[in-house]
């Protein structure tokens, strides 16, 4: 396992490793193993250790005793503005239930400084994937690779970078997804915490600490790590990592405790509780809305379009069957005996008639249905195109939390991810491109 250059670490008495489940060198509490990230976590003091060496690699504990937030972002959006943003959005959706516009609902708009844990960490990804050299003319996985002049090569590489101040809310009552989609906050406006300045709007107390949400924290870090790694080209024209064969580890993981301003509105409709968040700094609104009238009528349209498609399909099948039916009817009318007699007297004419019948048959039974099939497929495709619904809002991409002050380094490695001195090295070049690419919407 590669170790960070110049990691400041505390060496540990090896006895701690040999006696079964190791204990935290700092507080003697039993350590919990995190296989996926090659680390041990102390659930009591929050310390994180490398699993092989028990060198301290970070901490889930926030500084300064954690009881007092380190800093906060002041509100920029007033309560009236928040209500305005919410009602304006409801109006643009149209046809929402009455409760959305009622004065009583809007009067529940509540401001709060919500506790957030800002997690920063250096990231090391040992990536396995395919490098592409040459211009891709067609799709990524060309059906005939020999033709397009693209060289594909399985390759190994390591990349190191840093993710900075990823917010995790320490508040259980608001769904994480909705809170995260009100991001980002401009953290350059963080001010040192002073209780006096926060007296108008209440500051909530956290009810979950980072050490109890390590799964949530690592899940988002891992997702961002893969987003970054898929933008690093590793010296190729393109590099596609195998998502399930990339190993990610974290160094110097640290947590800050801050308060961030949000407006919160909850309401109940049809037995479902809806929570809305308005970012108190940027005014960004997040939350799910019940189906509006417009959506319902769109659904109705979609259903009738689907029924029309079914009708068309039945008609087309009938059209394919009709010639068969006609032929069977004709044979029935003429009678099979007469056909045999006709063959006996006029064999040449019979053969000519037979050949033209076969040709007509091929045309009718082969090409026509094929055309119909093609048309039907196209109709269905168009139909499902229009069915696509916008993806629900979620947390921002990795580009927002990529630490530009930390040089991205990447180098070629062997199968065990040992650095290849003869291989290519990749430093700060194109860093801005990488960030730009992460921020650009993903093309699918
Ligand atoms: Zn501990």
Boltz pocket constraint, residues with backbone or C-beta under 6 A from the ligand:
constraints:
  - pocket:
      binder: B
      contacts: [[A, 24], [A, 25], [A, 26], [A, 27], [A, 28], [A, 29], [A, 42], [A, 43], [A, 44], [A, 45], [A, 46], [A, 47]]
      max_distance: 6.0
